[in-house]
Amino acid sequence: MSDNSKPDLEAEIAAAVQEAAEFKLQGRATINDIARIAKVSKKTVSRVINDSPLVKQRTREVVKAIIAELGYTPDPQARALALRRSFLVGLVYDSPSPQYVVNMQRGILDALEDTDFQLVLRPVSRTDANYPGRLRQFIQHHKPFGLILPPSVSEDEELSQMFRDHDVDYVRIASGMLDAPARMILTHDGEGAAQAARHLCALGHTDIAHIHGPESFRCAHERRSGFQRGLAEAGVTLHPELTVEAGYTFDSGLLAMERLLYGKRRPTAVFAGNDEMATGVYVAVRKAGLRIPEDVSIVGFDDTPIAGRLWPALTTVRLPIREMGHAAARLLLDQAAGIEREEVTSFTPEIIVRESTAAPLR
């Protein structure tokens, strides 16, 4: 019979369970006891506990049978001491959009459910010259198992190098490939922005404005270049006077739109770099006595819950933020289990057409 034959496996499990039952009378079992009874290494037992695929199925079944017989449950504090790290997963962000952070947080919590890991939030400001030092103190004090880095923190290469130097696992979420596949969530922001441009051009707009995020954000550049590419496909140019930088916030979107409305060339359509700014655009348009979409069509980016609650509902580019958070946390858990991914985890945005866009009035 083969090594995996059922009768042999059942006999091996029965013998191991019998030995475990006899040992159970002596007191509380440790991971070392499980390894001795199973005749495997302590590392193998740890891999079984963490659901690593690097363990043969036969060995996994034997170890799990012993664990069940002993009623063994891993001690998170002991595991943390062994790893010299806590079971904290940090979400490090400088996003000015609260809804983005909430959606990301929910996805991470979905993935961490029924594990020993807990989520801790660590907001930062990249305008603070000492923010890398503050993060160094954070990881030295809390010894997090891993960190999830959305834009624009994910775009800071020096920061990622610091995490590597301190042996802290991390996952970067970014619109371009910045790291090894096991540490990357790729979002293809440029393609989403190109879809926004194609939609507005298909409606017949030519005087199209773009309110983009801060120049220090890589994703802002990706979205702007993608938007320009989509316009160029229809022979439309993004004029400099119709391009305004803002801060990914409601207030900055409102001020940017007011500047566009009272400029020399009023746009018939606006693509805002995120839904938060698009909400500010709504207010500016209505304050000017104009109608949406009859006088001004508006497109956002992210498809946060606010998009469906505005009136008229906002046409926007959907980026599945909650799913991205879930995928990032799963990558960290894979690292915990010793799984090294070779393929890139990526998400392609898609435009969600609602009532805030229409053909321009002639």
C-alpha positions as CSV (number, residue, x, y, z in Angstrom):
1,M,0.0,0.0,0.0
2,S,1.1,3.6,-0.5
3,D,2.2,5.9,2.3
4,N,-1.2,7.6,2.1
5,S,-3.3,4.5,2.2
6,K,-6.4,4.9,4.4
7,P,-5.9,1.8,6.7
8,D,-2.3,2.7,7.5
9,L,-3.2,6.3,8.1
10,E,-6.1,5.3,10.4
11,A,-3.8,3.0,12.4
12,E,-1.2,5.8,12.7
13,I,-3.8,8.3,13.9
14,A,-5.2,5.7,16.3
15,A,-1.8,5.1,17.8
16,A,-1.0,8.8,18.1
17,V,-4.4,9.5,19.7
18,Q,-3.9,6.7,22.2
19,E,-0.5,8.1,23.2
20,A,-2.0,11.6,23.5
21,A,-4.8,10.3,25.7
22,E,-2.3,8.7,28.0
23,F,-0.2,11.9,28.1
24,K,-3.3,14.0,28.7
25,L,-3.6,12.6,32.3
26,Q,-0.2,14.1,33.1
27,G,-1.2,17.8,32.7
28,R,-1.3,20.6,30.1
29,A,0.3,19.8,26.8
30,T,2.7,22.0,24.9
31,I,3.6,22.3,21.3
32,N,6.8,20.3,22.1
33,D,4.6,17.4,23.4
34,I,2.5,17.4,20.2
35,A,5.7,17.3,18.1
36,R,7.1,14.4,20.2
37,I,3.9,12.3,19.9
38,A,3.6,13.1,16.2
39,K,7.3,12.4,15.6
40,V,7.7,15.7,13.7
41,S,9.4,19.0,14.4
42,K,8.0,21.8,16.4
43,K,8.1,23.9,13.2
44,T,5.9,21.4,11.5
45,V,3.3,21.5,14.3
46,S,3.4,25.3,14.0
47,R,2.7,25.1,10.3
48,V,-0.3,22.8,10.9
49,I,-1.7,25.3,13.4
50,N,-1.2,28.1,10.9
51,D,-2.8,26.1,8.0
52,S,0.4,26.2,6.0
53,P,0.2,24.2,2.7
54,L,3.8,23.2,3.2
55,V,2.8,20.2,5.3
56,K,1.9,16.8,3.8
57,Q,-1.7,15.9,4.2
58,R,-0.9,12.7,6.1
59,T,1.2,14.6,8.6
60,R,-1.5,17.3,8.9
61,E,-4.2,14.8,9.8
62,V,-2.0,13.1,12.5
63,V,-1.1,16.3,14.1
64,K,-4.6,17.6,14.1
65,A,-5.9,14.4,15.6
66,I,-3.4,14.8,18.5
67,I,-4.3,18.4,19.0
68,A,-8.0,17.5,19.2
69,E,-7.3,14.7,21.7
70,L,-5.2,16.9,23.9
71,G,-7.7,19.9,23.6
72,Y,-4.6,22.0,22.8
73,T,-5.1,25.7,22.0
74,P,-2.2,27.9,21.0
75,D,-1.4,30.6,23.5
76,P,-1.2,33.9,21.5
77,Q,1.2,35.5,24.0
78,A,3.5,32.6,23.9
79,R,3.4,32.5,20.1
80,A,4.1,36.3,20.1
81,L,7.1,35.8,22.4
82,A,8.4,33.0,20.2
83,L,8.1,35.2,17.1
84,R,9.4,38.2,19.0
85,R,6.4,40.0,17.5
86,S,2.9,40.8,18.5
87,F,-0.3,39.6,16.8
88,L,-1.1,43.2,15.7
89,V,-1.7,44.1,12.1
90,G,-1.3,47.8,11.5
91,L,-3.1,49.9,8.9
92,V,-0.8,52.8,8.3
93,Y,-2.5,55.6,6.3
94,D,-2.4,59.2,5.4
95,S,-5.6,59.2,3.4
96,P,-7.7,62.3,3.9
97,S,-10.9,60.4,2.9
98,P,-12.5,58.9,6.0
99,Q,-14.7,56.6,3.9
100,Y,-11.7,55.1,2.2
101,V,-10.2,54.2,5.5
102,V,-13.4,52.7,6.9
103,N,-13.9,50.5,3.9
104,M,-10.3,49.4,4.0
105,Q,-10.6,48.6,7.7
106,R,-13.7,46.5,7.2
107,G,-12.0,44.4,4.5
108,I,-9.0,43.8,6.8
109,L,-11.3,42.8,9.7
110,D,-13.2,40.4,7.4
111,A,-9.9,38.6,6.7
112,L,-8.7,38.6,10.4
113,E,-12.0,37.1,11.7
114,D,-11.4,33.8,13.6
115,T,-7.6,34.4,13.8
116,D,-5.4,35.6,16.6
117,F,-4.6,38.8,14.8
118,Q,-6.0,42.1,15.8
119,L,-6.1,45.4,13.7
120,V,-4.6,48.6,15.0
121,L,-5.0,51.9,13.1
122,R,-1.9,54.2,12.7
123,P,-2.7,57.5,10.9
124,V,0.3,59.5,9.8
125,S,0.9,62.7,7.9
126,R,3.6,62.6,5.2
127,T,3.9,66.4,5.5
128,D,5.4,65.8,9.0
129,A,9.2,65.5,8.4
130,N,9.5,63.2,11.4
131,Y,6.8,60.8,10.5
132,P,9.3,58.0,9.6
133,G,10.8,58.3,13.0
134,R,7.4,58.1,14.6
135,L,6.6,54.9,12.7
136,R,10.0,53.5,13.8
137,Q,9.0,54.1,17.4
138,F,5.7,52.4,16.7
139,I,7.1,49.2,15.3
140,Q,9.8,49.1,18.0
141,H,7.3,49.5,20.8
142,H,4.4,47.4,19.5
143,K,6.4,44.9,17.3
144,P,3.5,44.4,14.9
145,F,3.3,41.2,13.0
146,G,2.7,43.1,9.8
147,L,1.6,46.4,8.2
148,I,-0.9,47.3,5.4
149,L,0.1,50.4,3.5
150,P,-2.5,52.1,1.2
151,P,-1.6,55.1,-0.9
152,S,0.3,57.3,-0.4
153,V,2.2,55.6,2.4
154,S,2.7,52.6,0.1
155,E,4.6,54.9,-2.3
156,D,7.4,55.7,0.1
157,E,10.3,53.4,-0.7
158,E,12.5,54.5,2.2
159,L,9.6,53.6,4.6
160,S,9.3,50.1,3.1
161,Q,13.1,49.7,3.4
162,M,12.8,50.6,7.1
163,F,10.2,47.9,7.6
164,R,12.4,45.3,5.8
165,D,15.3,46.4,8.0
166,H,13.2,45.8,11.1
167,D,11.9,42.4,9.8
168,V,8.3,43.6,9.7
169,D,6.1,42.0,7.1
170,Y,4.0,44.5,5.0
171,V,1.7,44.7,2.0
172,R,1.7,47.8,-0.3
173,I,-1.5,48.9,-2.1
174,A,-0.5,51.0,-5.1
175,S,-1.5,51.9,-8.7
176,G,1.9,50.7,-10.0
177,M,4.2,47.7,-9.3
178,L,6.5,48.7,-6.4
179,D,7.5,45.5,-4.7
180,A,7.5,41.7,-4.9
181,P,4.2,40.1,-5.7
182,A,3.8,38.7,-2.1
183,R,3.9,42.3,-0.9
184,M,1.7,44.0,-3.5
185,I,-1.9,44.8,-4.2
186,L,-2.1,46.4,-7.7
187,T,-5.0,48.7,-8.4
188,H,-4.6,49.9,-12.1
189,D,-6.0,53.4,-11.3
190,G,-5.0,54.7,-14.7
191,E,-7.3,52.3,-16.5
192,G,-10.2,53.4,-14.3
193,A,-9.5,57.1,-15.1
194,A,-9.3,56.2,-18.8
195,Q,-12.8,54.7,-18.5
196,A,-14.1,57.9,-17.0
197,A,-12.7,59.9,-19.9
198,R,-14.2,57.5,-22.5
199,H,-17.6,57.8,-20.9
200,L,-17.6,61.6,-20.9
201,C,-16.3,61.8,-24.5
202,A,-18.9,59.3,-25.6
203,L,-21.6,61.6,-24.3
204,G,-20.2,64.4,-26.5
205,H,-18.2,66.5,-23.9
206,T,-15.1,68.3,-25.1
207,D,-14.7,71.0,-22.4
208,I,-13.8,68.6,-19.6
209,A,-12.0,69.5,-16.4
210,H,-10.0,67.3,-14.0
211,I,-9.6,68.0,-10.3
212,H,-6.7,65.7,-9.3
213,G,-5.2,64.8,-6.0
214,P,-1.9,66.1,-4.5
215,E,1.2,66.0,-6.7
216,S,2.9,64.0,-3.9
217,F,0.5,61.1,-4.5
218,R,1.5,58.6,-7.2
219,C,-2.1,57.6,-7.6
220,A,-3.0,61.2,-8.5
221,H,-0.5,61.0,-11.3
222,E,-1.7,57.6,-12.5
223,R,-5.3,58.8,-12.6
224,R,-4.5,62.0,-14.4
225,S,-2.3,60.3,-17.0
226,G,-5.0,57.6,-17.5
227,F,-7.6,60.3,-17.9
228,Q,-5.5,62.1,-20.5
229,R,-5.0,58.8,-22.4
230,G,-8.7,58.2,-22.5
231,L,-9.4,61.7,-23.7
232,A,-6.7,61.4,-26.4
233,E,-8.4,58.3,-27.8
234,A,-11.4,60.6,-28.7
235,G,-9.2,63.4,-29.9
236,V,-9.9,65.5,-26.8
237,T,-7.2,67.5,-25.0
238,L,-7.1,68.2,-21.2
239,H,-6.4,71.9,-21.2
240,P,-4.1,73.3,-18.4
241,E,-6.8,75.9,-17.4
242,L,-9.2,73.0,-16.8
243,T,-6.8,71.1,-14.5
244,V,-6.8,71.9,-10.8
245,E,-4.9,70.3,-7.9
246,A,-6.8,69.6,-4.7
247,G,-6.4,67.6,-1.5
248,Y,-8.7,64.6,-1.9
249,T,-11.1,66.3,0.6
250,F,-14.6,67.7,0.3
251,D,-13.5,71.3,1.0
252,S,-10.6,71.2,-1.5
253,G,-13.0,69.8,-4.2
254,L,-15.5,72.6,-3.5
255,L,-12.8,75.3,-3.8
256,A,-11.3,73.7,-6.9
257,M,-14.7,73.6,-8.6
258,E,-15.4,77.2,-7.7
259,R,-12.1,78.2,-9.4
260,L,-13.2,76.3,-12.5
261,L,-16.7,77.7,-12.6
262,Y,-15.5,81.3,-12.5
263,G,-12.5,80.9,-14.8
264,K,-12.3,81.9,-18.4
265,R,-13.5,78.5,-19.7
266,R,-16.3,76.9,-17.8
267,P,-16.3,73.1,-18.2
268,T,-19.4,71.1,-19.1
269,A,-18.0,68.0,-17.3
270,V,-15.7,67.3,-14.4
271,F,-13.7,64.3,-13.4
272,A,-12.8,64.4,-9.7
273,G,-10.0,62.3,-8.5
274,N,-12.1,60.8,-5.7
275,D,-15.7,60.8,-4.4
276,E,-14.9,63.0,-1.5
277,M,-13.8,65.8,-3.9
278,A,-16.7,65.1,-6.2
279,T,-19.1,65.8,-3.3
280,G,-17.5,69.2,-3.0
281,V,-18.0,69.7,-6.7
282,Y,-21.8,69.1,-6.3
283,V,-22.0,71.9,-3.7
284,A,-20.0,74.3,-5.8
285,V,-22.2,73.7,-8.9
286,R,-25.4,74.2,-6.9
287,K,-24.1,77.3,-5.2
288,A,-23.6,78.7,-8.7
289,G,-27.2,78.0,-9.6
290,L,-26.3,75.3,-12.1
291,R,-27.9,71.9,-12.6
292,I,-26.4,68.4,-12.4
293,P,-26.1,66.9,-15.1
294,E,-27.8,69.4,-17.4
295,D,-25.2,72.1,-17.0
296,V,-22.3,70.1,-15.5
297,S,-21.7,66.4,-15.6
298,I,-19.7,64.9,-12.7
299,V,-17.6,61.7,-12.4
300,G,-15.9,60.6,-9.2
301,F,-13.5,57.8,-8.3
302,D,-13.7,55.0,-5.6
303,D,-17.5,54.3,-5.5
304,T,-17.7,54.9,-1.8
305,P,-21.2,54.7,-0.2
306,I,-21.7,58.5,-0.6
307,A,-21.8,58.0,-4.4
308,G,-25.2,56.3,-4.2
309,R,-26.6,58.7,-1.6
310,L,-26.0,62.0,-3.5
311,W,-28.7,63.4,-5.7
312,P,-28.5,62.8,-8.6
313,A,-26.5,59.6,-7.8
314,L,-22.8,60.0,-8.7
315,T,-21.3,58.3,-11.8
316,T,-18.0,57.1,-10.5
317,V,-15.1,54.6,-11.0
318,R,-15.5,51.7,-8.7
319,L,-12.4,50.6,-6.9
320,P,-13.3,47.7,-4.5
321,I,-11.6,49.1,-1.4
322,R,-13.1,46.6,1.1
323,E,-12.0,43.7,-1.1
324,M,-8.5,45.2,-1.5
325,G,-8.2,45.4,2.3
326,H,-9.3,41.8,2.6
327,A,-6.8,40.7,0.0
328,A,-4.0,42.7,1.7
329,A,-4.7,41.0,5.0
330,R,-4.8,37.6,3.3
331,L,-1.3,38.3,1.9
332,L,0.0,39.0,5.4
333,L,-1.6,35.8,6.7
334,D,0.0,33.9,3.9
335,Q,3.3,35.3,5.0
336,A,2.6,34.0,8.5
337,A,1.9,30.5,7.1
338,G,5.1,30.6,5.0
339,I,3.3,30.9,1.7
340,E,5.2,32.9,-0.9
341,R,3.0,34.1,-3.7
342,E,4.5,34.6,-7.1
343,E,1.4,36.0,-8.9
344,V,0.4,39.6,-8.4
345,T,-3.0,40.3,-6.7
346,S,-4.6,43.0,-8.7
347,F,-8.0,44.8,-9.0
348,T,-9.2,46.5,-12.2
349,P,-11.5,49.4,-11.7
350,E,-14.8,49.8,-13.6
351,I,-17.0,52.8,-14.2
352,I,-20.4,52.8,-12.6
353,V,-22.8,55.0,-14.6
354,R,-25.5,56.8,-12.7
355,E,-27.4,60.0,-13.0
356,S,-24.7,62.6,-12.6
357,T,-23.6,62.5,-16.3
358,A,-25.4,63.3,-19.5
359,A,-24.8,64.8,-22.9
360,P,-24.0,68.5,-22.8
361,L,-26.7,71.0,-23.7
362,R,-26.3,72.4,-27.2
